[in-house]
Amino acid sequence: MPGGASGEVMLLRRREINASYLRWPVRLRLASL
């Protein structure tokens, strides 16, 4: 099922992107402190 595999990869990438967006504000706050 190549289609399903590609879908799983997209979900993993989305999770990584969401995690990066959540981490950036924390880094900015730590830098401001």
mmCIF file of the N, C-alpha and C atoms, coordinates in Angstrom:
data_MODEL
# 
_entry.id   MODEL 
# 
loop_
_atom_site.group_PDB 
_atom_site.id 
_atom_site.type_symbol 
_atom_site.label_atom_id 
_atom_site.label_alt_id 
_atom_site.label_comp_id 
_atom_site.label_asym_id 
_atom_site.label_entity_id 
_atom_site.label_seq_id 
_atom_site.pdbx_PDB_ins_code 
_atom_site.Cartn_x 
_atom_site.Cartn_y 
_atom_site.Cartn_z 
_atom_site.occupancy 
_atom_site.B_iso_or_equiv 
_atom_site.pdbx_formal_charge 
_atom_site.auth_seq_id 
_atom_site.auth_comp_id 
_atom_site.auth_asym_id 
_atom_site.auth_atom_id 
_atom_site.pdbx_PDB_model_num 
ATOM 1  N N  . MET A 1 1  ? 0.840  -1.206 0.000  1.00 0.00 ? 1  MET A N  1 
ATOM 2  C CA . MET A 1 1  ? 0.000  0.000  0.000  1.00 0.00 ? 1  MET A CA 1 
ATOM 3  C C  . MET A 1 1  ? 0.882  1.267  0.000  1.00 0.00 ? 1  MET A C  1 
ATOM 4  N N  . PRO A 1 2  ? 1.441  1.630  -1.121 1.00 0.00 ? 2  PRO A N  1 
ATOM 5  C CA . PRO A 1 2  ? 2.293  2.828  -1.179 1.00 0.00 ? 2  PRO A CA 1 
ATOM 6  C C  . PRO A 1 2  ? 1.525  4.082  -0.810 1.00 0.00 ? 2  PRO A C  1 
ATOM 7  N N  . GLY A 1 3  ? 0.246  4.142  -1.166 1.00 0.00 ? 3  GLY A N  1 
ATOM 8  C CA . GLY A 1 3  ? -0.562 5.323  -0.841 1.00 0.00 ? 3  GLY A CA 1 
ATOM 9  C C  . GLY A 1 3  ? -0.658 5.510  0.668  1.00 0.00 ? 3  GLY A C  1 
ATOM 10 N N  . GLY A 1 4  ? -0.896 4.411  1.390  1.00 0.00 ? 4  GLY A N  1 
ATOM 11 C CA . GLY A 1 4  ? -1.016 4.511  2.842  1.00 0.00 ? 4  GLY A CA 1 
ATOM 12 C C  . GLY A 1 4  ? 0.307  4.916  3.461  1.00 0.00 ? 4  GLY A C  1 
ATOM 13 N N  . ALA A 1 5  ? 1.407  4.393  2.924  1.00 0.00 ? 5  ALA A N  1 
ATOM 14 C CA . ALA A 1 5  ? 2.730  4.722  3.468  1.00 0.00 ? 5  ALA A CA 1 
ATOM 15 C C  . ALA A 1 5  ? 2.998  6.212  3.302  1.00 0.00 ? 5  ALA A C  1 
ATOM 16 N N  . SER A 1 6  ? 2.691  6.749  2.127  1.00 0.00 ? 6  SER A N  1 
ATOM 17 C CA . SER A 1 6  ? 2.933  8.181  1.886  1.00 0.00 ? 6  SER A CA 1 
ATOM 18 C C  . SER A 1 6  ? 2.070  9.005  2.830  1.00 0.00 ? 6  SER A C  1 
ATOM 19 N N  . GLY A 1 7  ? 0.853  8.555  3.084  1.00 0.00 ? 7  GLY A N  1 
ATOM 20 C CA . GLY A 1 7  ? -0.030 9.280  3.996  1.00 0.00 ? 7  GLY A CA 1 
ATOM 21 C C  . GLY A 1 7  ? 0.555  9.301  5.400  1.00 0.00 ? 7  GLY A C  1 
ATOM 22 N N  . GLU A 1 8  ? 1.133  8.169  5.835  1.00 0.00 ? 8  GLU A N  1 
ATOM 23 C CA . GLU A 1 8  ? 1.726  8.123  7.169  1.00 0.00 ? 8  GLU A CA 1 
ATOM 24 C C  . GLU A 1 8  ? 2.911  9.084  7.247  1.00 0.00 ? 8  GLU A C  1 
ATOM 25 N N  . VAL A 1 9  ? 3.704  9.124  6.178  1.00 0.00 ? 9  VAL A N  1 
ATOM 26 C CA . VAL A 1 9  ? 4.870  10.019 6.164  1.00 0.00 ? 9  VAL A CA 1 
ATOM 27 C C  . VAL A 1 9  ? 4.410  11.468 6.271  1.00 0.00 ? 9  VAL A C  1 
ATOM 28 N N  . MET A 1 10 ? 3.325  11.809 5.555  1.00 0.00 ? 10 MET A N  1 
ATOM 29 C CA . MET A 1 10 ? 2.818  13.180 5.615  1.00 0.00 ? 10 MET A CA 1 
ATOM 30 C C  . MET A 1 10 ? 2.372  13.514 7.036  1.00 0.00 ? 10 MET A C  1 
ATOM 31 N N  . LEU A 1 11 ? 1.734  12.551 7.707  1.00 0.00 ? 11 LEU A N  1 
ATOM 32 C CA . LEU A 1 11 ? 1.281  12.799 9.083  1.00 0.00 ? 11 LEU A CA 1 
ATOM 33 C C  . LEU A 1 11 ? 2.481  13.016 9.993  1.00 0.00 ? 11 LEU A C  1 
ATOM 34 N N  . LEU A 1 12 ? 3.536  12.217 9.797  1.00 0.00 ? 12 LEU A N  1 
ATOM 35 C CA . LEU A 1 12 ? 4.732  12.371 10.630 1.00 0.00 ? 12 LEU A CA 1 
ATOM 36 C C  . LEU A 1 12 ? 5.360  13.734 10.391 1.00 0.00 ? 12 LEU A C  1 
ATOM 37 N N  . ARG A 1 13 ? 5.402  14.156 9.120  1.00 0.00 ? 13 ARG A N  1 
ATOM 38 C CA . ARG A 1 13 ? 5.992  15.469 8.813  1.00 0.00 ? 13 ARG A CA 1 
ATOM 39 C C  . ARG A 1 13 ? 5.154  16.568 9.436  1.00 0.00 ? 13 ARG A C  1 
ATOM 40 N N  . ARG A 1 14 ? 3.836  16.410 9.386  1.00 0.00 ? 14 ARG A N  1 
ATOM 41 C CA . ARG A 1 14 ? 2.963  17.430 9.990  1.00 0.00 ? 14 ARG A CA 1 
ATOM 42 C C  . ARG A 1 14 ? 3.217  17.514 11.479 1.00 0.00 ? 14 ARG A C  1 
ATOM 43 N N  . ARG A 1 15 ? 3.405  16.361 12.122 1.00 0.00 ? 15 ARG A N  1 
ATOM 44 C CA . ARG A 1 15 ? 3.671  16.365 13.567 1.00 0.00 ? 15 ARG A CA 1 
ATOM 45 C C  . ARG A 1 15 ? 4.976  17.092 13.841 1.00 0.00 ? 15 ARG A C  1 
ATOM 46 N N  . GLU A 1 16 ? 6.000  16.841 12.992 1.00 0.00 ? 16 GLU A N  1 
ATOM 47 C CA . GLU A 1 16 ? 7.297  17.492 13.199 1.00 0.00 ? 16 GLU A CA 1 
ATOM 48 C C  . GLU A 1 16 ? 7.160  19.002 13.022 1.00 0.00 ? 16 GLU A C  1 
ATOM 49 N N  . ILE A 1 17 ? 6.381  19.415 12.011 1.00 0.00 ? 17 ILE A N  1 
ATOM 50 C CA . ILE A 1 17 ? 6.186  20.849 11.757 1.00 0.00 ? 17 ILE A CA 1 
ATOM 51 C C  . ILE A 1 17 ? 5.455  21.485 12.935 1.00 0.00 ? 17 ILE A C  1 
ATOM 52 N N  . ASN A 1 18 ? 4.412  20.817 13.425 1.00 0.00 ? 18 ASN A N  1 
ATOM 53 C CA . ASN A 1 18 ? 3.655  21.358 14.566 1.00 0.00 ? 18 ASN A CA 1 
ATOM 54 C C  . ASN A 1 18 ? 4.565  21.471 15.783 1.00 0.00 ? 18 ASN A C  1 
ATOM 55 N N  . ALA A 1 19 ? 5.401  20.461 16.008 1.00 0.00 ? 19 ALA A N  1 
ATOM 56 C CA . ALA A 1 19 ? 6.314  20.480 17.158 1.00 0.00 ? 19 ALA A CA 1 
ATOM 57 C C  . ALA A 1 19 ? 7.289  21.640 17.027 1.00 0.00 ? 19 ALA A C  1 
ATOM 58 N N  . SER A 1 20 ? 7.782  21.875 15.806 1.00 0.00 ? 20 SER A N  1 
ATOM 59 C CA . SER A 1 20 ? 8.738  22.970 15.600 1.00 0.00 ? 20 SER A CA 1 
ATOM 60 C C  . SER A 1 20 ? 8.063  24.303 15.885 1.00 0.00 ? 20 SER A C  1 
ATOM 61 N N  . TYR A 1 21 ? 6.812  24.462 15.450 1.00 0.00 ? 21 TYR A N  1 
ATOM 62 C CA . TYR A 1 21 ? 6.103  25.728 15.696 1.00 0.00 ? 21 TYR A CA 1 
ATOM 63 C C  . TYR A 1 21 ? 5.876  25.927 17.189 1.00 0.00 ? 21 TYR A C  1 
ATOM 64 N N  . LEU A 1 22 ? 5.652  24.833 17.923 1.00 0.00 ? 22 LEU A N  1 
ATOM 65 C CA . LEU A 1 22 ? 5.424  24.973 19.364 1.00 0.00 ? 22 LEU A CA 1 
ATOM 66 C C  . LEU A 1 22 ? 6.736  25.262 20.082 1.00 0.00 ? 22 LEU A C  1 
ATOM 67 N N  . ARG A 1 23 ? 7.854  24.765 19.528 1.00 0.00 ? 23 ARG A N  1 
ATOM 68 C CA . ARG A 1 23 ? 9.150  24.962 20.194 1.00 0.00 ? 23 ARG A CA 1 
ATOM 69 C C  . ARG A 1 23 ? 9.679  26.374 19.993 1.00 0.00 ? 23 ARG A C  1 
ATOM 70 N N  . TRP A 1 24 ? 9.434  26.974 18.818 1.00 0.00 ? 24 TRP A N  1 
ATOM 71 C CA . TRP A 1 24 ? 9.978  28.305 18.538 1.00 0.00 ? 24 TRP A CA 1 
ATOM 72 C C  . TRP A 1 24 ? 9.570  29.341 19.584 1.00 0.00 ? 24 TRP A C  1 
ATOM 73 N N  . PRO A 1 25 ? 8.277  29.465 19.948 1.00 0.00 ? 25 PRO A N  1 
ATOM 74 C CA . PRO A 1 25 ? 7.887  30.462 20.973 1.00 0.00 ? 25 PRO A CA 1 
ATOM 75 C C  . PRO A 1 25 ? 8.633  30.242 22.280 1.00 0.00 ? 25 PRO A C  1 
ATOM 76 N N  . VAL A 1 26 ? 8.856  28.978 22.640 1.00 0.00 ? 26 VAL A N  1 
ATOM 77 C CA . VAL A 1 26 ? 9.567  28.685 23.894 1.00 0.00 ? 26 VAL A CA 1 
ATOM 78 C C  . VAL A 1 26 ? 10.994 29.201 23.790 1.00 0.00 ? 26 VAL A C  1 
ATOM 79 N N  . ARG A 1 27 ? 11.636 28.982 22.627 1.00 0.00 ? 27 ARG A N  1 
ATOM 80 C CA . ARG A 1 27 ? 13.014 29.448 22.449 1.00 0.00 ? 27 ARG A CA 1 
ATOM 81 C C  . ARG A 1 27 ? 13.061 30.969 22.522 1.00 0.00 ? 27 ARG A C  1 
ATOM 82 N N  . LEU A 1 28 ? 12.072 31.627 21.921 1.00 0.00 ? 28 LEU A N  1 
ATOM 83 C CA . LEU A 1 28 ? 12.059 33.094 21.936 1.00 0.00 ? 28 LEU A CA 1 
ATOM 84 C C  . LEU A 1 28 ? 11.892 33.591 23.370 1.00 0.00 ? 28 LEU A C  1 
ATOM 85 N N  . ARG A 1 29 ? 11.064 32.913 24.144 1.00 0.00 ? 29 ARG A N  1 
ATOM 86 C CA . ARG A 1 29 ? 10.841 33.334 25.538 1.00 0.00 ? 29 ARG A CA 1 
ATOM 87 C C  . ARG A 1 29 ? 12.118 33.146 26.348 1.00 0.00 ? 29 ARG A C  1 
ATOM 88 N N  . LEU A 1 30 ? 12.788 32.015 26.154 1.00 0.00 ? 30 LEU A N  1 
ATOM 89 C CA . LEU A 1 30 ? 14.035 31.762 26.883 1.00 0.00 ? 30 LEU A CA 1 
ATOM 90 C C  . LEU A 1 30 ? 15.087 32.797 26.481 1.00 0.00 ? 30 LEU A C  1 
ATOM 91 N N  . ALA A 1 31 ? 15.131 33.142 25.200 1.00 0.00 ? 31 ALA A N  1 
ATOM 92 C CA . ALA A 1 31 ? 16.107 34.124 24.719 1.00 0.00 ? 31 ALA A CA 1 
ATOM 93 C C  . ALA A 1 31 ? 15.801 35.495 25.313 1.00 0.00 ? 31 ALA A C  1 
ATOM 94 N N  . SER A 1 32 ? 14.515 35.823 25.436 1.00 0.00 ? 32 SER A N  1 
ATOM 95 C CA . SER A 1 32 ? 14.134 37.135 25.982 1.00 0.00 ? 32 SER A CA 1 
ATOM 96 C C  . SER A 1 32 ? 14.495 37.207 27.468 1.00 0.00 ? 32 SER A C  1 
ATOM 97 N N  . LEU A 1 33 ? 14.415 36.062 28.164 1.00 0.00 ? 33 LEU A N  1 
ATOM 98 C CA . LEU A 1 33 ? 14.761 36.047 29.585 1.00 0.00 ? 33 LEU A CA 1 
ATOM 99 C C  . LEU A 1 33 ? 16.279 36.159 29.732 1.00 0.00 ? 33 LEU A C  1 
# 
